[in-house]
Amino acid sequence: MTEFPQVMINLDYLEQNVRTVMGRCADAGVSVAGVVKGATGIAECIEVFAKGGATQIASSRLEQLETAKRLDTGLPLMLIRIPMMSEAADAVRLADISLNSEITVLRELDRQAGIAGKRHGVILMADLGDLREGFWDRTELIEAAVEVETNLQNLELKGVGTNLGCYGAIQPTTEKLDELVSIAEQVEKAVGRNLEIISGGATSSYMRILDGNLPERINHLRIGEQILNAYDLEKYYGYDLSDMHSDVFTLRAEVVEVKTKPTHPVGEVGVDAFGRRLTYEDRGIRRRAIVAVGKADIGDSDNIFPEDGGIEVLGGSSDHTILDVEDAERDIKPGDILNFAVNYGAMLYLTGSANVKIRFHKSAK
Ligand SMILES: *Cc1c(COP(=O)(O)O)cnc(C)c1O
């Protein structure tokens, strides 16, 4: 079978990213769950997270925690998607800690932990406005915390957490994170002891580390993107991340056609393969190439960025990506392999696609 399309993973770069983030967070008194879901929990990547100093290995998917468990890294495993009722038994079997927002699920986790003869750690999530997971009502969160603490003997209340900047794109400002600390302190008052973990969010909250204004009591983050891809905070927020590698993952795809064609489709325009009406810019007759990789592998054509100068991604379908190569700095022909930088979306699809070969690059480029 061909080697392409291929995603090349530079484990040295990944390790350097893990160490940089862990070091900066440690300086701020913050421990970090290394979130591996963006790389579909590839075993080699999990091992690098463990080696680089993650406090826990985290994923939204139990299948990936199962890989981590098999690797026996010695680190606690954290389930960061609030568990399905139907996976409660597997959640207590595979995860040491989970994030939660429903008392009925907490009761089921407690029951399953009892059956398994285990203690399962839980973090209660507070929704601070991003409108994804979490208790909205503070009283409800505190009541759940008290019930876990006093009645659910097989659960251990580890702390509280929040998630920001995902669905609602709400920024993890110091005000928002102060609110989380205030919720934590109300819980501490209600249960009569200090909480071990106050988990202040994901990559977006790492901006507070970079700015040096993370509220004192936030002592935990759950970070994936900033380690795996290291792209968003620089691109969207202008942070200088020149000490990070944003090219841990590289897509390598093979050219299957190169021809000179019109740039505007010829005939009556309807909908594309995904039922969308697109507009096409008429730039006259130009040289174009097709690489054998498509939306099934990368999610969307604009998730990938050619490394070669003078090449532009025009679009694509499930299995084809079309490039303008009229101004390419080298002669492109069928059989050539082109390299592409990828964003988080492409990394996610590529590592999860059964049709993409995963290869590792060990020494620095
Ligand atoms: C995905 C996820 C993270 C990690 O997010 P990044 O932006 O990749 O750092 C953290 N917490 C939760 C609950 C998540 O779902």
The ligand as an SDF file (V2000), in Angstrom:
LIG
                    3D

 15 15  0  0  0  0  0  0  0  0999 V2000
  -10.6950   19.6460   24.6120 C   0  0  0  0  0  0  0  0  0  0  0  0
  -10.7860   20.0720   26.0210 C   0  0  0  0  0  0  0  0  0  0  0  0
   -9.6710   20.6540   26.6400 C   0  0  0  0  0  0  0  0  0  0  0  0
   -8.4060   20.9790   25.8980 C   0  0  0  0  0  0  0  0  0  0  0  0
   -8.6450   22.0100   25.0020 O   0  0  0  0  0  0  0  0  0  0  0  0
   -7.4340   22.6970   24.1620 P   0  0  0  0  0  0  0  0  0  0  0  0
   -8.0420   23.9180   23.6200 O   0  0  0  0  0  0  0  0  0  0  0  0
   -7.0620   21.6980   23.1210 O   0  0  0  0  0  0  0  0  0  0  0  0
   -6.3310   22.9590   25.0880 O   0  0  0  0  0  0  0  0  0  0  0  0
   -9.7750   20.9770   27.9780 C   0  0  0  0  0  0  0  0  0  0  0  0
  -10.9080   20.7490   28.6700 N   0  0  0  0  0  0  0  0  0  0  0  0
  -11.9970   20.1910   28.1180 C   0  0  0  0  0  0  0  0  0  0  0  0
  -13.2030   19.9820   28.9390 C   0  0  0  0  0  0  0  0  0  0  0  0
  -11.9690   19.8370   26.7710 C   0  0  0  0  0  0  0  0  0  0  0  0
  -13.0510   19.2940   26.2170 O   0  0  0  0  0  0  0  0  0  0  0  0
  1  2  1  0
  2  3  1  0
  2 14  2  0
  3  4  1  0
  3 10  2  0
  4  5  1  0
  5  6  1  0
  6  7  2  0
  6  8  1  0
  6  9  1  0
 10 11  1  0
 11 12  2  0
 12 13  1  0
 12 14  1  0
 14 15  1  0
M  END
$$$$
